[in-house]
Amino acid sequence: MISISSTAFQNGTIEEELAWHYIMLASRKAHELFESEEDYQKNSLMGFLYWHICCYRRKLTDAELEACYRYDKQFWEHYSKKCRWPIRNVPWGASSVKYS
């Protein structure tokens, strides 16, 4: 939902405020469902790999899997060091996440 909302805003389909509304709904649900950022990351990667296999109807080679893992690790390391969004301070596993 986050990437679709972002894309819809960037191509002018929806306004920024509506995009953030959907992004925050998805974020709230993710924070409810997962106990930690690491759990979220692992599930995101598994989802990506699952849909890749379904869409392209072929399994990834070992080299492709390794490249996915490396990219995912690099992405999350960069995110952990550079992200300054307030969402970083929201606790995981919280069913009553409040956003201002």
N, CA, C and O atoms as a GROMACS GRO file, in nm:
protein
  400
    1MET      N    1   0.082  -0.118   0.000
    1MET     CA    2   0.000   0.000   0.000
    1MET      C    3   0.088   0.126   0.000
    1MET      O    4   0.053   0.227  -0.060
    2ILE      N    5   0.201   0.118   0.067
    2ILE     CA    6   0.288   0.235   0.076
    2ILE      C    7   0.343   0.273  -0.061
    2ILE      O    8   0.338   0.390  -0.100
    3SER      N    9   0.395   0.175  -0.134
    3SER     CA   10   0.452   0.210  -0.265
    3SER      C   11   0.344   0.252  -0.364
    3SER      O   12   0.367   0.340  -0.448
    4ILE      N   13   0.226   0.193  -0.355
    4ILE     CA   14   0.116   0.233  -0.444
    4ILE      C   15   0.073   0.376  -0.413
    4ILE      O   16   0.051   0.456  -0.504
    5SER      N   17   0.062   0.409  -0.285
    5SER     CA   18   0.023   0.545  -0.245
    5SER      C   19   0.127   0.647  -0.290
    5SER      O   20   0.093   0.754  -0.340
    6SER      N   21   0.253   0.612  -0.270
    6SER     CA   22   0.361   0.701  -0.311
    6SER      C   23   0.360   0.723  -0.462
    6SER      O   24   0.373   0.836  -0.510
    7THR      N   25   0.345   0.615  -0.537
    7THR     CA   26   0.340   0.626  -0.683
    7THR      C   27   0.220   0.707  -0.730
    7THR      O   28   0.231   0.790  -0.820
    8ALA      N   29   0.104   0.683  -0.668
    8ALA     CA   30  -0.017   0.757  -0.705
    8ALA      C   31   0.000   0.906  -0.680
    8ALA      O   32  -0.047   0.988  -0.760
    9PHE      N   33   0.065   0.943  -0.571
    9PHE     CA   34   0.091   1.085  -0.545
    9PHE      C   35   0.190   1.140  -0.647
    9PHE      O   36   0.168   1.248  -0.703
   10GLN      N   37   0.298   1.067  -0.672
   10GLN     CA   38   0.402   1.115  -0.762
   10GLN      C   39   0.351   1.134  -0.904
   10GLN      O   40   0.400   1.221  -0.976
   11ASN      N   41   0.254   1.053  -0.947
   11ASN     CA   42   0.204   1.070  -1.084
   11ASN      C   43   0.079   1.158  -1.089
   11ASN      O   44   0.017   1.172  -1.194
   12GLY      N   45   0.042   1.216  -0.974
   12GLY     CA   46  -0.067   1.313  -0.972
   12GLY      C   47  -0.207   1.254  -0.960
   12GLY      O   48  -0.305   1.326  -0.975
   13THR      N   49  -0.216   1.124  -0.934
   13THR     CA   50  -0.347   1.060  -0.922
   13THR      C   51  -0.418   1.099  -0.792
   13THR      O   52  -0.540   1.118  -0.791
   14ILE      N   53  -0.341   1.111  -0.683
   14ILE     CA   54  -0.400   1.152  -0.555
   14ILE      C   55  -0.317   1.266  -0.495
   14ILE      O   56  -0.202   1.287  -0.533
   15GLU      N   57  -0.377   1.338  -0.403
   15GLU     CA   58  -0.308   1.447  -0.335
   15GLU      C   59  -0.213   1.390  -0.228
   15GLU      O   60  -0.229   1.277  -0.183
   16GLU      N   61  -0.115   1.471  -0.189
   16GLU     CA   62  -0.017   1.428  -0.090
   16GLU      C   63  -0.082   1.388   0.042
   16GLU      O   64  -0.044   1.288   0.103
   17GLU      N   65  -0.180   1.465   0.086
   17GLU     CA   66  -0.245   1.436   0.213
   17GLU      C   67  -0.310   1.297   0.213
   17GLU      O   68  -0.302   1.224   0.312
   18LEU      N   69  -0.374   1.261   0.103
   18LEU     CA   70  -0.436   1.130   0.092
   18LEU      C   71  -0.330   1.019   0.087
   18LEU      O   72  -0.348   0.912   0.145
   19ALA      N   73  -0.221   1.046   0.017
   19ALA     CA   74  -0.112   0.948   0.012
   19ALA      C   75  -0.060   0.920   0.153
   19ALA      O   76  -0.041   0.805   0.191
   20TRP      N   77  -0.036   1.027   0.230
   20TRP     CA   78   0.012   1.008   0.367
   20TRP      C   79  -0.091   0.935   0.453
   20TRP      O   80  -0.054   0.857   0.541
   21HIS      N   81  -0.217   0.961   0.430
   21HIS     CA   82  -0.322   0.891   0.504
   21HIS      C   83  -0.308   0.739   0.484
   21HIS      O   84  -0.308   0.663   0.581
   22TYR      N   85  -0.296   0.696   0.360
   22TYR     CA   86  -0.283   0.553   0.331
   22TYR      C   87  -0.149   0.497   0.381
   22TYR      O   88  -0.144   0.384   0.430
   23ILE      N   89  -0.044   0.575   0.368
   23ILE     CA   90   0.087   0.531   0.416
   23ILE      C   91   0.082   0.508   0.567
   23ILE      O   92   0.135   0.409   0.617
   24MET      N   93   0.020   0.600   0.640
   24MET     CA   94   0.012   0.587   0.784
   24MET      C   95  -0.078   0.470   0.826
   24MET      O   96  -0.050   0.405   0.926
   25LEU      N   97  -0.184   0.443   0.751
   25LEU     CA   98  -0.268   0.326   0.780
   25LEU      C   99  -0.186   0.198   0.767
   25LEU      O  100  -0.192   0.109   0.852
   26ALA      N  101  -0.109   0.189   0.660
   26ALA     CA  102  -0.025   0.070   0.638
   26ALA      C  103   0.082   0.060   0.747
   26ALA      O  104   0.110  -0.050   0.796
   27SER      N  105   0.140   0.172   0.783
   27SER     CA  106   0.242   0.173   0.887
   27SER      C  107   0.184   0.128   1.020
   27SER      O  108   0.245   0.050   1.093
   28ARG      N  109   0.067   0.178   1.052
   28ARG     CA  110   0.001   0.141   1.177
   28ARG      C  111  -0.021  -0.011   1.181
   28ARG      O  112   0.006  -0.075   1.283
   29LYS      N  113  -0.068  -0.067   1.072
   29LYS     CA  114  -0.094  -0.211   1.067
   29LYS      C  115   0.037  -0.289   1.079
   29LYS      O  116   0.042  -0.390   1.149
   30ALA      N  117   0.141  -0.244   1.012
   30ALA     CA  118   0.271  -0.312   1.021
   30ALA      C  119   0.323  -0.312   1.164
   30ALA      O  120   0.375  -0.412   1.212
   31HIS      N  121   0.308  -0.198   1.232
   31HIS     CA  122   0.354  -0.190   1.371
   31HIS      C  123   0.271  -0.277   1.464
   31HIS      O  124   0.320  -0.322   1.568
   32GLU      N  125   0.147  -0.301   1.429
   32GLU     CA  126   0.063  -0.391   1.509
   32GLU      C  127   0.102  -0.538   1.486
   32GLU      O  128   0.105  -0.617   1.580
   33LEU      N  129   0.130  -0.573   1.362
   33LEU     CA  130   0.151  -0.712   1.326
   33LEU      C  131   0.289  -0.766   1.360
   33LEU      O  132   0.304  -0.884   1.392
   34PHE      N  133   0.391  -0.682   1.354
   34PHE     CA  134   0.528  -0.729   1.371
   34PHE      C  135   0.584  -0.683   1.505
   34PHE      O  136   0.558  -0.572   1.551
   35GLU      N  137   0.662  -0.772   1.566
   35GLU     CA  138   0.720  -0.744   1.697
   35GLU      C  139   0.845  -0.657   1.691
   35GLU      O  140   0.884  -0.597   1.791
   36SER      N  141   0.907  -0.650   1.574
   36SER     CA  142   1.031  -0.572   1.562
   36SER      C  143   1.052  -0.532   1.416
   36SER      O  144   0.987  -0.584   1.325
   37GLU      N  145   1.142  -0.438   1.398
   37GLU     CA  146   1.177  -0.396   1.262
   37GLU      C  147   1.239  -0.512   1.185
   37GLU      O  148   1.217  -0.526   1.065
   38GLU      N  149   1.317  -0.595   1.254
   38GLU     CA  150   1.379  -0.710   1.190
   38GLU      C  151   1.273  -0.808   1.138
   38GLU      O  152   1.285  -0.861   1.028
   39ASP      N  153   1.168  -0.832   1.219
   39ASP     CA  154   1.059  -0.919   1.174
   39ASP      C  155   0.994  -0.863   1.047
   39ASP      O  156   0.964  -0.937   0.953
   40TYR      N  157   0.971  -0.734   1.047
   40TYR     CA  158   0.911  -0.668   0.931
   40TYR      C  159   1.000  -0.684   0.808
   40TYR      O  160   0.952  -0.715   0.699
   41GLN      N  161   1.130  -0.661   0.826
   41GLN     CA  162   1.225  -0.672   0.715
   41GLN      C  163   1.225  -0.812   0.656
   41GLN      O  164   1.220  -0.828   0.534
   42LYS      N  165   1.231  -0.913   0.742
   42LYS     CA  166   1.234  -1.051   0.694
   42LYS      C  167   1.106  -1.085   0.617
   42LYS      O  168   1.112  -1.148   0.511
   43ASN      N  169   0.993  -1.043   0.669
   43ASN     CA  170   0.866  -1.070   0.601
   43ASN      C  171   0.855  -0.996   0.469
   43ASN      O  172   0.801  -1.048   0.373
   44SER      N  173   0.907  -0.874   0.464
   44SER     CA  174   0.906  -0.798   0.339
   44SER      C  175   0.987  -0.869   0.232
   44SER      O  176   0.943  -0.880   0.117
   45LEU      N  177   1.104  -0.917   0.269
   45LEU     CA  178   1.188  -0.987   0.173
   45LEU      C  179   1.123  -1.117   0.128
   45LEU      O  180   1.125  -1.150   0.009
   46MET      N  181   1.066  -1.192   0.221
   46MET     CA  182   0.997  -1.316   0.183
   46MET      C  183   0.881  -1.287   0.089
   46MET      O  184   0.858  -1.362  -0.006
   47GLY      N  185   0.807  -1.180   0.115
   47GLY     CA  186   0.696  -1.143   0.027
   47GLY      C  187   0.744  -1.107  -0.112
   47GLY      O  188   0.686  -1.148  -0.212
   48PHE      N  189   0.853  -1.030  -0.118
   48PHE     CA  190   0.910  -0.994  -0.248
   48PHE      C  191   0.950  -1.118  -0.326
   48PHE      O  192   0.917  -1.132  -0.444
   49LEU      N  193   1.020  -1.211  -0.260
   49LEU     CA  194   1.065  -1.332  -0.328
   49LEU      C  195   0.947  -1.419  -0.370
   49LEU      O  196   0.949  -1.476  -0.480
   50TYR      N  197   0.846  -1.429  -0.287
   50TYR     CA  198   0.727  -1.508  -0.321
   50TYR      C  199   0.660  -1.453  -0.446
   50TYR      O  200   0.630  -1.528  -0.539
   51TRP      N  201   0.637  -1.322  -0.449
   51TRP     CA  202   0.567  -1.264  -0.564
   51TRP      C  203   0.653  -1.265  -0.689
   51TRP      O  204   0.601  -1.272  -0.800
   52HIS      N  205   0.784  -1.258  -0.672
   52HIS     CA  206   0.872  -1.269  -0.788
   52HIS      C  207   0.854  -1.406  -0.853
   52HIS      O  208   0.841  -1.417  -0.975
   53ILE      N  209   0.854  -1.509  -0.770
   53ILE     CA  210   0.837  -1.645  -0.822
   53ILE      C  211   0.701  -1.660  -0.889
   53ILE      O  212   0.690  -1.721  -0.996
   54CYS      N  213   0.596  -1.606  -0.826
   54CYS     CA  214   0.461  -1.617  -0.884
   54CYS      C  215   0.449  -1.540  -1.016
   54CYS      O  216   0.392  -1.591  -1.113
   55CYS      N  217   0.502  -1.420  -1.020
   55CYS     CA  218   0.487  -1.336  -1.139
   55CYS      C  219   0.570  -1.387  -1.257
   55CYS      O  220   0.523  -1.388  -1.371
   56TYR      N  221   0.692  -1.428  -1.229
   56TYR     CA  222   0.781  -1.468  -1.338
   56TYR      C  223   0.779  -1.619  -1.362
   56TYR      O  224   0.842  -1.668  -1.456
   57ARG      N  225   0.707  -1.691  -1.278
   57ARG     CA  226   0.690  -1.836  -1.291
   57ARG      C  227   0.824  -1.910  -1.305
   57ARG      O  228   0.839  -2.004  -1.383
   58ARG      N  229   0.917  -1.864  -1.227
   58ARG     CA  230   1.045  -1.935  -1.222
   58ARG      C  231   1.110  -1.909  -1.088
   58ARG      O  232   1.090  -1.804  -1.026
   59LYS      N  233   1.188  -2.004  -1.044
   59LYS     CA  234   1.260  -1.987  -0.919
   59LYS      C  235   1.384  -1.904  -0.944
   59LYS      O  236   1.442  -1.906  -1.052
   60LEU      N  237   1.424  -1.831  -0.842
   60LEU     CA  238   1.546  -1.754  -0.852
   60LEU      C  239   1.666  -1.847  -0.840
   60LEU      O  240   1.661  -1.947  -0.768
   61THR      N  241   1.773  -1.813  -0.909
   61THR     CA  242   1.896  -1.889  -0.894
   61THR      C  243   1.959  -1.854  -0.760
   61THR      O  244   1.920  -1.756  -0.697
   62ASP      N  245   2.055  -1.934  -0.717
   62ASP     CA  246   2.124  -1.904  -0.592
   62ASP      C  247   2.191  -1.767  -0.597
   62ASP      O  248   2.190  -1.693  -0.499
   63ALA      N  249   2.249  -1.734  -0.712
   63ALA     CA  250   2.315  -1.603  -0.728
   63ALA      C  251   2.213  -1.489  -0.716
   63ALA      O  252   2.242  -1.386  -0.655
   64GLU      N  253   2.094  -1.508  -0.775
   64GLU     CA  254   1.990  -1.404  -0.765
   64GLU      C  255   1.940  -1.390  -0.621
   64GLU      O  256   1.918  -1.279  -0.574
   65LEU      N  257   1.924  -1.502  -0.552
   65LEU     CA  258   1.882  -1.497  -0.412
   65LEU      C  259   1.986  -1.424  -0.327
   65LEU      O  260   1.952  -1.340  -0.244
   66GLU      N  261   2.112  -1.456  -0.349
   66GLU     CA  262   2.219  -1.390  -0.274
   66GLU      C  263   2.220  -1.240  -0.302
   66GLU      O  264   2.239  -1.161  -0.211
   67ALA      N  265   2.198  -1.201  -0.427
   67ALA     CA  266   2.192  -1.059  -0.462
   67ALA      C  267   2.075  -0.991  -0.391
   67ALA      O  268   2.089  -0.878  -0.344
   68CYS      N  269   1.961  -1.058  -0.382
   68CYS     CA  270   1.845  -1.003  -0.310
   68CYS      C  271   1.878  -0.982  -0.163
   68CYS      O  272   1.849  -0.876  -0.107
   69TYR      N  273   1.939  -1.082  -0.101
   69TYR     CA  274   1.974  -1.071   0.040
   69TYR      C  275   2.073  -0.957   0.064
   69TYR      O  276   2.059  -0.881   0.160
   70ARG      N  277   2.173  -0.947  -0.024
   70ARG     CA  278   2.272  -0.839  -0.009
   70ARG      C  279   2.207  -0.702  -0.023
   70ARG      O  280   2.231  -0.613   0.057
   71TYR      N  281   2.122  -0.686  -0.127
   71TYR     CA  282   2.053  -0.559  -0.148
   71TYR      C  283   1.966  -0.526  -0.028
   71TYR      O  284   1.966  -0.413   0.021
   72ASP      N  285   1.890  -0.625   0.018
   72ASP     CA  286   1.800  -0.602   0.132
   72ASP      C  287   1.880  -0.560   0.255
   72ASP      O  288   1.841  -0.466   0.326
   73LYS      N  289   1.989  -0.627   0.281
   73LYS     CA  290   2.072  -0.593   0.397
   73LYS      C  291   2.128  -0.451   0.383
   73LYS      O  292   2.125  -0.374   0.479
   74GLN      N  293   2.179  -0.417   0.266
   74GLN     CA  294   2.234  -0.283   0.244
   74GLN      C  295   2.126  -0.176   0.258
   74GLN      O  296   2.150  -0.071   0.317
   75PHE      N  297   2.006  -0.203   0.205
   75PHE     CA  298   1.896  -0.108   0.214
   75PHE      C  299   1.862  -0.080   0.360
   75PHE      O  300   1.853   0.036   0.401
   76TRP      N  301   1.844  -0.187   0.438
   76TRP     CA  302   1.803  -0.168   0.578
   76TRP      C  303   1.914  -0.108   0.663
   76TRP      O  304   1.885  -0.034   0.757
   77GLU      N  305   2.040  -0.137   0.633
   77GLU     CA  306   2.150  -0.073   0.705
   77GLU      C  307   2.149   0.077   0.678
   77GLU      O  308   2.164   0.157   0.771
   78HIS      N  309   2.132   0.115   0.552
   78HIS     CA  310   2.125   0.256   0.517
   78HIS      C  311   2.005   0.323   0.584
   78HIS      O  312   2.018   0.431   0.641
   79TYR      N  313   1.890   0.258   0.578
   79TYR     CA  314   1.768   0.310   0.641
   79TYR      C  315   1.790   0.330   0.791
   79TYR      O  316   1.753   0.434   0.846
   80SER      N  317   1.851   0.232   0.857
   80SER     CA  318   1.872   0.241   1.002
   80SER      C  319   1.963   0.358   1.039
   80SER      O  320   1.944   0.420   1.143
   81LYS      N  321   2.061   0.386   0.955
   81LYS     CA  322   2.156   0.494   0.984
   81LYS      C  323   2.103   0.631   0.945
   81LYS      O  324   2.130   0.729   1.014
   82LYS      N  325   2.030   0.640   0.836
   82LYS     CA  326   1.995   0.770   0.778
   82LYS      C  327   1.851   0.816   0.801
   82LYS      O  328   1.825   0.936   0.795
   83CYS      N  329   1.759   0.725   0.827
   83CYS     CA  330   1.618   0.763   0.837
   83CYS      C  331   1.594   0.849   0.960
   83CYS      O  332   1.630   0.812   1.072
   84ARG      N  333   1.532   0.965   0.939
   84ARG     CA  334   1.502   1.057   1.049
   84ARG      C  335   1.351   1.077   1.065
   84ARG      O  336   1.309   1.169   1.135
   85TRP      N  337   1.271   0.994   1.002
   85TRP     CA  338   1.126   1.007   1.012
   85TRP      C  339   1.080   0.978   1.154
   85TRP      O  340   1.138   0.893   1.221
   86PRO      N  341   0.978   1.048   1.199
   86PRO     CA  342   0.924   1.022   1.334
   86PRO      C  343   0.877   0.877   1.353
   86PRO      O  344   0.874   0.828   1.466
   87ILE      N  345   0.841   0.811   1.247
   87ILE     CA  346   0.793   0.674   1.256
   87ILE      C  347   0.898   0.581   1.316
   87ILE      O  348   0.863   0.477   1.372
   88ARG      N  349   1.024   0.618   1.306
   88ARG     CA  350   1.131   0.535   1.362
   88ARG      C  351   1.118   0.522   1.513
   88ARG      O  352   1.171   0.427   1.571
   89ASN      N  353   1.048   0.615   1.578
   89ASN     CA  354   1.034   0.612   1.724
   89ASN      C  355   0.910   0.538   1.772
   89ASN      O  356   0.887   0.527   1.892
   90VAL      N  357   0.829   0.489   1.680
   90VAL     CA  358   0.707   0.418   1.717
   90VAL      C  359   0.744   0.275   1.757
   90VAL      O  360   0.818   0.208   1.685
   91PRO      N  361   0.694   0.229   1.872
   91PRO     CA  362   0.728   0.093   1.915
   91PRO      C  363   0.662  -0.014   1.828
   91PRO      O  364   0.550   0.005   1.779
   92TRP      N  365   0.731  -0.123   1.808
   92TRP     CA  366   0.677  -0.235   1.733
   92TRP      C  367   0.595  -0.322   1.826
   92TRP      O  368   0.619  -0.325   1.947
   93GLY      N  369   0.498  -0.392   1.768
   93GLY     CA  370   0.412  -0.478   1.847
   93GLY      C  371   0.310  -0.401   1.928
   93GLY      O  372   0.254  -0.454   2.024
   94ALA      N  373   0.287  -0.275   1.890
   94ALA     CA  374   0.193  -0.190   1.962
   94ALA      C  375   0.060  -0.185   1.887
   94ALA      O  376   0.056  -0.145   1.771
   95SER      N  377  -0.046  -0.226   1.952
   95SER     CA  378  -0.176  -0.228   1.885
   95SER      C  379  -0.248  -0.095   1.889
   95SER      O  380  -0.350  -0.077   1.822
   96SER      N  381  -0.197  -0.002   1.966
   96SER     CA  382  -0.265   0.128   1.975
   96SER      C  383  -0.171   0.241   1.936
   96SER      O  384  -0.157   0.339   2.009
   97VAL      N  385  -0.106   0.226   1.823
   97VAL     CA  386  -0.011   0.326   1.775
   97VAL      C  387  -0.085   0.455   1.743
   97VAL      O  388  -0.187   0.454   1.674
   98LYS      N  389  -0.033   0.565   1.794
   98LYS     CA  390  -0.092   0.696   1.769
   98LYS      C  391   0.005   0.780   1.687
   98LYS      O  392   0.126   0.779   1.712
   99TYR      N  393  -0.048   0.850   1.590
   99TYR     CA  394   0.033   0.938   1.507
   99TYR      C  395  -0.019   1.079   1.523
   99TYR      O  396  -0.140   1.101   1.534
  100SER      N  397   0.072   1.174   1.524
  100SER     CA  398   0.027   1.313   1.533
  100SER      C  399   0.012   1.374   1.397
  100SER      O  400  -0.024   1.491   1.385
   0.00000   0.00000   0.00000
